[in-house]
């Protein structure tokens, strides 16, 4: 399991062991076990979250954070949210993990998203528009993780073969540092993560969209 990178407060701090347990490092350098690490996992849909949750669940206490103002068609937003909740409920029934996966919905702030990304709506997928979208959503995630006392956050964005892991990781690490919260830096597409997400989506009969989220990404398929 990938170790998280945790910003430590002065005098001592929380770090992550390889098995997902938190440990407090006291001022003398001694280590005291505290229990499982609580992770905030932002997700755009049930499909993308499947393989990520499966990989994290044995070692981390997960809360899925559904913050997606980029899904600026309300019907699409509600469909994805319903399928996200559907997967979490069904996964929890399997008892594959020591903790139940939780769900948290963020603000549906479409106006904010369109203000930030709208000026670049004519740019193609993978452009500066997408990077701004990542920044908006990952900053909100890091801020929420810090305010709600999560040990760390990670992201399902890296499970997609269409997303640049290095760009996503760099943005997330920046906000982890700003908000003084840990970041689990995992490229979920490795170890056949994307293929596994497709398998699990079929198994749990989840809705699988064919575009990222915003109306503009949909344009590029037409």
C-alpha positions in Angstrom: 0.0 0.0 0.0 1.3 3.4 -0.9 2.3 5.5 2.1 0.7 8.9 2.4 2.6 12.2 2.6 1.5 14.0 5.7 2.4 17.5 6.6 3.4 17.4 10.3 2.6 20.3 12.8 5.4 21.7 14.8 6.5 19.4 17.6 4.9 16.2 16.4 2.4 14.9 13.9 0.5 12.1 12.4 2.1 9.8 9.8 0.8 6.8 8.0 2.2 3.3 8.3 2.2 0.9 5.4 -0.9 -0.9 6.6 -3.0 2.3 6.7 -2.8 2.8 10.5 -2.1 6.2 11.9 0.7 6.8 14.4 1.5 9.8 16.5 5.1 10.8 16.5 5.8 12.5 19.9 8.6 15.0 20.5 11.0 12.3 21.6 10.5 10.4 18.3 8.4 7.7 19.9 5.5 6.2 17.9 2.1 5.5 19.3 -0.6 3.7 17.3 -3.9 5.5 17.0 -6.0 3.3 14.6 -7.0 3.4 11.0 -6.4 6.4 8.8 -9.5 8.3 7.8 -9.4 9.1 4.1 -11.6 11.5 2.0 -12.0 10.1 -1.5 -13.5 12.6 -4.1 -15.4 10.8 -6.8 -17.3 11.8 -9.9 -19.3 8.6 -10.3 -19.8 5.1 -9.0 -17.8 3.6 -11.8 -14.6 5.5 -11.2 -14.8 4.9 -7.4 -15.1 1.1 -7.6 -11.6 -0.1 -8.0 -10.3 2.7 -5.8 -12.5 1.8 -2.9 -11.8 -1.9 -3.4 -8.0 -1.2 -3.1 -8.2 1.2 -0.2 -10.9 -0.5 1.9 -8.8 -3.1 3.7 -6.5 -0.5 5.1 -8.4 2.8 5.3 -11.6 4.2 6.7 -13.1 5.8 3.5 -15.6 8.6 3.0 -16.5 9.3 -0.6 -16.8 13.0 -1.3 -19.2 13.7 -4.1 -18.2 17.3 -5.1 -18.9 17.7 -8.8 -20.0 21.2 -9.9 -18.4 20.2 -13.3 -21.3 17.9 -14.0 -23.4 20.9 -15.1 -26.4 19.0 -16.3 -28.6 18.4 -13.2 -30.1 15.1 -14.5 -26.7 13.7 -15.2 -25.5 14.8 -11.8 -28.4 13.1 -10.0 -27.9 9.9 -12.0 -24.2 9.7 -11.1 -24.9 10.5 -7.5 -27.5 7.8 -7.3 -25.1 5.2 -8.8 -22.4 6.3 -6.4 -24.6 5.7 -3.4 -25.8 2.4 -5.0 -22.2 1.1 -5.2 -21.3 2.2 -1.7 -24.4 0.4 -0.2 -23.8 -2.8 -2.2 -20.0 -2.8 -1.4 -20.8 -2.3 2.3 -23.0 -5.4 2.2 -20.1 -7.5 1.0 -18.2 -6.9 4.3 -14.9 -6.8 2.4 -13.6 -4.1 4.7 -13.3 -3.5 8.5 -15.2 -0.2 8.2 -18.2 0.8 6.2 -17.6 3.2 3.4 -19.4 6.6 4.0 -20.8 9.2 1.6 -20.6 13.0 1.8 -22.1 15.3 -0.8 -20.4 18.7 -1.5 -22.1 21.9 -2.7 -23.5 21.7 -6.2 -21.9 25.0 -7.2 -22.2 25.0 -11.0 -22.0 28.8 -11.2 -18.5 28.7 -9.5 -17.4 26.0 -12.0 -18.6 27.9 -15.0 -17.0 31.1 -13.8 -13.6 29.3 -13.5 -13.7 27.1 -16.5 -16.2 28.7 -18.8 -13.7 31.1 -20.5 -11.9 28.0 -21.8 -14.9 26.0 -22.9 -13.7 25.8 -26.5 -10.5 24.1 -25.5 -10.3 20.3 -26.1 -10.2 17.6 -23.4 -6.9 17.5 -21.5 -6.4 21.3 -21.9 -6.0 24.1 -19.4 -9.7 23.9 -18.8 -9.4 20.4 -17.4 -6.5 21.5 -15.2 -8.6 24.4 -13.8 -11.3 21.9 -13.0 -8.9 19.6 -11.2 -7.7 22.6 -9.2 -11.2 23.6 -8.2 -12.2 20.2 -7.1 -9.0 19.1 -5.4 -8.7 22.3 -3.4 -12.3 21.9 -2.1 -11.4 18.3 -1.2 -8.2 19.3 0.7 -10.0 22.1 2.5 -12.9 19.8 3.5 -10.5 17.0 4.6 -8.7 19.5 6.9 -11.9 21.1 8.3 -13.5 17.6 8.9 -10.4 16.2 10.6 -9.5 13.6 8.0 -6.0 12.3 8.1 -5.6 12.4 4.3 -7.3 12.6 1.0 -6.7 10.9 -2.4 -8.6 11.0 -5.7 -10.3 8.7 -8.2 -9.2 11.0 -11.0 -6.0 8.9 -11.5 -8.0 5.7 -12.4 -8.8 7.2 -15.8 -6.5 6.4 -18.7 -7.5 9.8 -20.1 -6.2 11.8 -17.1 -2.6 12.9 -16.6 -1.5 11.4 -13.3 1.5 13.8 -12.9 -0.7 16.9 -13.3 -3.2 15.6 -10.8 -0.6 14.5 -8.3 1.2 17.9 -8.4 -2.1 19.8 -7.9 -3.2 17.6 -5.0 0.2 17.7 -3.2 0.2 21.5 -3.5 -3.2 21.8 -1.7 -2.2 19.1 0.8 0.7 21.3 1.8 -1.5 24.5 1.9 -4.2 23.0 4.1 -1.8 20.8 6.2 -3.5 17.5 5.5 -2.1 14.2 4.2 -2.4 13.1 0.6 -2.4 9.5 -0.5 -0.5 9.8 -3.8 -1.7 6.8 -5.7 -2.0 6.2 -9.5 -5.1 4.0 -9.4 -4.8 3.1 -13.1 -1.8 1.0 -12.2 -2.3 -2.7 -11.3 -5.1 -2.7 -14.0 -7.2 -0.3 -12.0 -9.2 1.0 -14.9 -9.9 -2.5 -16.2 -11.0 -3.5 -12.7 -13.3 -0.5 -12.5 -15.1 -1.7 -15.7 -15.4 -5.2 -14.3 -16.9 -4.0 -11.0 -19.2 -1.6 -12.8 -20.7 -4.5 -14.7 -20.8 -6.7 -11.6 -22.8 -4.1 -9.7 -24.8 -2.9 -12.7 -23.7 0.7 -12.5 -24.4 3.4 -15.0 -21.2 4.2 -17.0 -21.1 7.5 -18.8 -19.0 8.1 -21.9 -17.7 11.6 -21.1 -16.0 13.2 -18.2 -18.7 15.5 -16.8 -19.1 19.0 -18.1 -21.2 19.8 -21.2 -18.1 21.0 -23.0 -16.4 17.5 -22.6 -19.6 16.1 -24.1 -19.3 18.4 -27.1 -15.9 16.8 -28.0 -17.6 13.4 -28.5 -20.2 14.8 -31.0 
